[in-house]
Amino acid sequence: MSQDWIATADRLSDWSRAKIVVAGLGSSGFAAADGLLELGSAVTVLDESQADVVSDKGTLLEMLDATVRLGPGSTATLPDDTDLVITSPGWRPSAPLLAQAAARGIPIWGEVELAWRLQHPDRVVPWLAVTGTNGKTTTTQMLESILHAAGLSTSAVGNIGRPIMETVLDGVHYDVLAVELSSFQLHWSQSLAMHSSVVLNLQPDHLEWYQGPGFELTGIDGYAADKARIYHNVSHSCVYNVADPRTEQMVEDADVIDGARAIGFTLGVPGMSMLGIVDDLIVDRAFVERRRDSALELAKVSDVVPNAPHNIENALAAAALARSFGVPPRAVTEGLRALTIGGHRIQTVGVRHGVTYVDDSKATNPHAANSSMRAYDSIVWIAGGQAKGTTFDDLVRTHGGRLRGAVLLGVDRGVIAEALARHAPDVPVVVIDRPDTGAMNEAVRAAATMARPGDTVLLAPGCASLDMWRSYGHRGDDFAAAVAGLG
């Protein structure tokens, strides 16, 4: 069967003509398969896992007439009659199934791309989209809260948890969506056209993913190119970080719809077409008529909790996206005040003998660790885990003077130890060698011994957690439990 129609397919196309392979049965894969079955496609789902949660999803899809193949070897060969592959976002182009599809000229989409196409032509909802190395989830939550405060029907979707396919097919009317997108999701998206979007920042992360065959660009260049996709075809506002010139360059290089604007955000006094800070106020010099000589108050800096510099940047970005959609100033204030940020993001979990213990387990790369370290003057730093090909030299050079000491754990603890030895040799370092989660108890006890009244013991690992924990949340929970156990 000719696949030509797939290039322009939308929700009203005859999907019963298509034989589609869904690669991976995570939340996005399940949502994609479920939606395509609803449209009448012949769907085959493949996943190497046979975990209970995967098997349960597979059983449900089989009841809906999908073909499901699970277990080792199930993704080795692409079926001969495949017309389209929907891939889970973490699958690299070199995966055998995807490499076979590319070699045969079979289109490969992610669930985000599928959702974008299936909202057309009759269920089109504007997307306000957020990406960046750090701060995506918090910014998207802020944006959703502001939009709700403005009385708009909205939902936070994408990388933040709920697959976008669910919103496209659930029959609920939305005025606008707050969409968090990872570089992996953007890699497998070709036709997205946002109302407005932002790249919050760009720092090395996931570089191990951007290696090997199947990439036009590798390493940081490939990672940046995927992030930059979020600006292409924007119709209203491309929001960038004044402090990160690479994000502005992405805007300059993007192919946008005529009339789209470049909007900056800054922790300083804003120039024209920017949002920024004046006298502890978040102000708008972008979406006001007299932006040449005046600024409009949107909120107080104190409305942002936690009140760390990087989180104020998140609030500025969220406010810029919301204002691009016509949200009134009062909604920005109310939305920021109403928001309760999830755990493990600069969360104080205890104070013992004048020492504050802060959980920023969400800091899974050096740039994220930098953001939280900026907020404290004297730190005992707990760090380590999976470094994902990143380095810590710049981080240690920047914050070595703030460190009372460092406690290192995890598989790549040596990478951080070497950076400390090069750039902060006078900082005391304790290395925890045990490879199990009990290492956190030892790390907290060691940090407590090093800390002095007024210090902050900061869990800002700068690394992913899966070498020892189920998730960064599990790691943060163990940190909080260890602090509670100090007595």
N, C-alpha and C positions, 0 to 999 in steps of 0.2 A: 504494500500500500504506500502511496506517496505521502511523505511527511510534510509537504510544502505548506499545508494549511496550518500546521502547528505554529509556524513563525508568527502568525497574526491571530492565533486562537484567543477567544475570550469565553466568558461564561455561557454564552448562547450558542457556541459552536457545538457541532455534533461529536461530543466526546466518546460516544459509544463506538466510534470508528477506531479509537486509539488503544494500543496495548502499551501499558506504562509500567515501568519498573520503579519501585520505591526502595531506595538503598538506605537501610537503617531504620529501626523501629523505635526511635526515641519519641519525644512529644511532638516534634515537628513532622517526623515521618508518619506517625499515626494520624495526625490531623490531615496531612496531604492525602494519604491513602483513603481515609474516610470520606473526604470531600470528593475525590475522583470517583469513588464507588457510587456516591450519591448522583454524580453526573452520568453514570452508566459506563464508565471505562472498564476495560479488563485490566485488573491491577495485580501485579506480582510483587510481593514484599520479601526482601532478602535481608538477613541480619546474621552475623556470626555468633551472636549471643543466644544463649538458651536460658538466661536468668528468668526467674518467675515473672517479673514485671513485664518482660518482653514476651514471654510465652502467653501470658494472659491477654496482652494486646493482640497477639497473633491469632489466638482463638476467637476473639471477638470479630476480627476482620474476616476470618474464614467463614463465620456465620453470615457475613455480608457478601459472600461469594468471592473474596480475594483468594489468590493463591499465595500461601505463606511458606517460606523455606527458611528454617532457622538452624543454627549450629555451625561448627567449623566447616569451611569449604563452601558454604552456601552462596557466598558472594564472589566466588572465583571466576564464574563464567556468566556473561550477559546472554540472556535468551535471544535466539536468532530473530524473532519477530518483534523485537522491541522498537517502538516508535519514539519514546521519550523516557528519559531517566530523571527522577526527582531524587536528589541526593541530600542526605543529612549534612548540616553545615560543616562539621568537622572533618569530612572525608576529603583527602587531598587528591589533586588531579592524577597522581601516580597510582592511586588505588586501582587494582586490576580491572574491576568492573567499569570504572570511569575511563580508564585508559582505552579499554575496548570500545566504549561508546564514542569517545573522541575520534578514534581511528576509523570508525564506521560512519562518522558524520551524524551521529544521533544527538539531538539536542540534550543538554544537561542543565536543569534548573534546580534552584533551591526552593524550599517551601515558601520563602518570601516572594520570589519571582512568580511562583504559581498563584499565590494569593493576590498579588498586584494585578495579574492578568484576569483572574476570575472575578474581581470586583467590577470589571468592565463588561458591557457598556452601561449597565442599569443599576449598579450598586456602588458607584464611585464615591469615595470618601477621601477628603484631603488628608495627607500624611504630614505630620511634623516630625522630622527624623533626627535622631541623635546617635553619633558614634564618637570614637576617640579611644585612646589607650586607657584612660581612667576617668571615672565619674559618670559613665553612661547611665547606669541604673539610677543613681541618685538624681541626676538631671531629668531623666524621664519621669521619675516619680514626682519631682517638683513641677514639671510641666503638666502632668495629669492633674495634680492638685489645683494648680492655677486655672486650668480649663474648667474643672468642676466648679470652682468658685465663681467663674463667669457664667454658670448656668448652662454649660454646653454638655451634650451627651458625648462621652469619650471613654476610651479605655487605653491603658498602657499595655502594649503588645510587643511581640518580637522576641528579642534576646532576654527581655525582662521576665519571661516566663510563659505567658499565654501565646500560643501560635497564632499568627495573623489569620490563617485559614479559618479559624473558629469564628472570628468576627465577620468574615466575608460571607459565611454560610449560615450564621445563626439566626438571621432574620431580624435582628435588632437594628434600629436606625441609629447611626452615629453621626454627629456633626463633624467630628475630626478625630484622628487617632494620634496618640503619642507613641512613637515607634522607636524602640532601641534596636540598633543593628550592630552586630559584630563584623569584623573584617571577613570572617569566614562566610557569613550570610551575604555580605556584599559581593564577595568573590563569585558566588553562584547566581548573581542577579544581573540582568542586562538592560531591562527596559523601565526601571523605576523612574518616576518623575515626581519629586516631592513638591509640596507647596513651599516649604522652607526646611532647611536642614542645618546642622552644625557638626563640625569636627572639633571636639573640645580641646584636644591636644594630640601630639604624636610623639611617642617614645618607643624605643625598641621593645618589642614583645612578640611572642609567638614566632620568633624568627626560625625556629626549627621546622615549623610548618611550611615556610616559604623556601624550601630547598628541594632539589631534585627535578625530574622531568615533569613537563606539563605546565610550567610557569613561563610567561613571557618575561617577567621580572622576578628576581629572587631576593631573599633577605629583606632588609628594611625597605628597599625600593618596591618590592612586590606588596609588602604590607601597606605602605603609604598609598600605592596606586589603588588598592582595594578600598581603603578608607575614603579616598577622593571620589569614588563613584557616587557617594551620597549627594554630591553637589550637581552632578550632571542632570540636565533637564529641569532644574529647579525653576519654578515659575514666579516666586515672590522674593524670598530672602535667603542668602547664603551667609550664615553666621560663622564668624571665625574668632580665634583667640589672638588678641593683639600681642600678647606675650610669647606666642609661638608663631613666628613668621611663616613656618611651613604650612600652617592652616590657611593663612592669607594667600600664599602662593597657589594652593589647591583651588581656591576660589577664582583666582586670576586665570588659571588654566582650564577651568570647567566650561563645558558647552552648556549654557543656560538658555532659558526662554527669554526673548527680548523683554526688557523691563525689569528683570530680576535685579535685586540690589545686594551689595556687599555690606554687611552689618558687623561691626566689631564689638567685642566686649573686653573690658579692662578693669583691673583693680585700681587704676588711677583715674584722674579726671578725664572724662570722655571727650574725644573730638567729635566733630560732626559725623552723623551716621554711626554712632556708637552708643552703647550703654556702659556706665561706669559708676564710680563712687565719688560723691562730693559731700564733705562734712558728715560722714557716717550714714549717708543716704544712698540707696540704689536709684540712679536717675537714668532717664531716657532722652538721648539727643538724636534718635534715629526715626522714631515714629511720631513725631510732633511737627506741626506746621512750621514753627519758627525755630527749627533746629540750628540755624546759623548762630543765634544769639541767646538761646534759652534751653533749659532742660526741665523735664517733668519728673517729679518724685513718684517712684513706684512703690518703695518700701524702705524700711530702715534696715541697716546691716544687722541689727540685733534681732530682726525677724528670721534670720537664717540660723538654724540650729542643726549640727554644731557650727560654731562661729569661726571655723578655721579658714584661712585664705582660699584654699582650693575649693571649699564648699561654697564660698561667696562667688567664686567664678562659676560654679555649677548653677547657682541661682541666677546670675546674670545671663547665662546662656539660655536657661529655661524661660526667663522673662522675655528675652529677645524673640524666641520662637513664638511665645504666646502673643506678644504685641504684634508680631507680623500677621497674626490671624485676627487682629482687631480687638483683642481682649482689653477691657478697661483697666486703668491703673489700680483701682481698688481690688480687683481680683488677684493681682500679683501679690499685694499685701496679705490678703486673706488666704490665698493658696499656700504661701510660704509659712504662715503662722499655723495653718491647720496640719501641716505635714509632719508625720513622725517617721524619721528615717529608720530603716531596718537595722538590725544588730550588726556588730562586727565592723562598723565604720566609725572609727574614732570614738568608741563608746567607753566611758569610764565604768569600770566594773568593781572598783573598790579603792578605798584609801586606808592604808595601814601605816601607823607610826609616822604620819606626815608625808608618806610617799603615795602618789597617785598611780593607779594601774589602769592602762588604757588598751583596749582591744581594737586594733585595726587589722584584723586578720584578712580583711578584704584587700589589703595592700599586697597584691600578688605579683608585683614587678617593682623595679627600683623607682620608677617615676611615681608610682602610688605611695611608696614608702617616703619619698621626698616630700610629698604633700603633707603627710601627717607630721613628719619630723620638723617641718617649718613652724609648727604650732607650739613647740615646747623649747625651753631654754636649756634644760639639763636633763639628759636622757640616759637611762640604761636600756639598751636596745636589744630586743629578742628578735632574731632574724634567722632565715634559712628555709630550705625546702628545695623545690625544683626551680632552678634559675632560668630554664627555658632558653638557654643560649645568650642571656643578657649578662652585662658586667656591672660592677658596683663601684668602679673607680670614681666616677663623677659624684655619686651619692656620698661616698666617704670624704672626698675632697671638700664637698659643700658643708657637711654636717659634722665632720670629725671634731671640731671644737665644741660641739654641744654634748659630746658623749662622755658620760661618767664611766661607762663600761659597755661591753657587748657580750651577749650570750648567744652562741650559734648552735644550730641543730639542723638536722635534715640532710638529704643526700648531697646537696651542693654547698654545704657549710664551708668547705674549703675555699670556694670561690670568693666568699665574703671575707674569710680570714686573710686571704692573700691581699685583698684590697685594703683591709685595715692595716696590715703590716707595711704596705707600700706608702700609705698616705696618712695614717694616724697611728704610728708605731707606739706612742705613749699610752694609748687607750688599753686598759686591761681587757683581756678576752678570755672567756670560758667557753670551751667547746664540749658539747654534749654528744657523745659517740653512740649512744644506744639508738637502735633503728625503729623503736616502737613508740606508741603514743605516750607512754610513761615518761618520755623525754621532756614533755612539757612541765611536769611536776618538778623535775630536776632544774629545768631552765628558770622557772619562777623562783625557786628557792635560791638559786645562785644570784639572780637579779636582785632579790630582796637583800641579800648580804652586801651587794655592791652599792645599793642605793642609799642616799642620805635624805633627811627631811627636806621637802621642797622639790625633790626629783620626780620625774615621771618614768615609770617602767613601761615601755612602749612595745607592744607586740605589733610590729610592722614588718612582716617577714621579707617583703620584696621578692617573694617566690611563691609558686603554686604549692598546694598542700598534699597532692595525691600520692606522694612518696610514702606518707605515714597516716594521713587522715582521709576520710571519705570526701571531705569538702573543706573549704576555708571556714565555713560555719562550724563544723565539727572541731576544727582546730581552735577557733575562738572560744567555743564552749569549754574545751579542756583548759584553756588559759584562765577563763573566769573561775572554773572549779578549783584550779590550783591556787588562785589568789584567795578564794574563800577558805581554802585549807590552811592558809598561813596563820589564821587565828587573830 
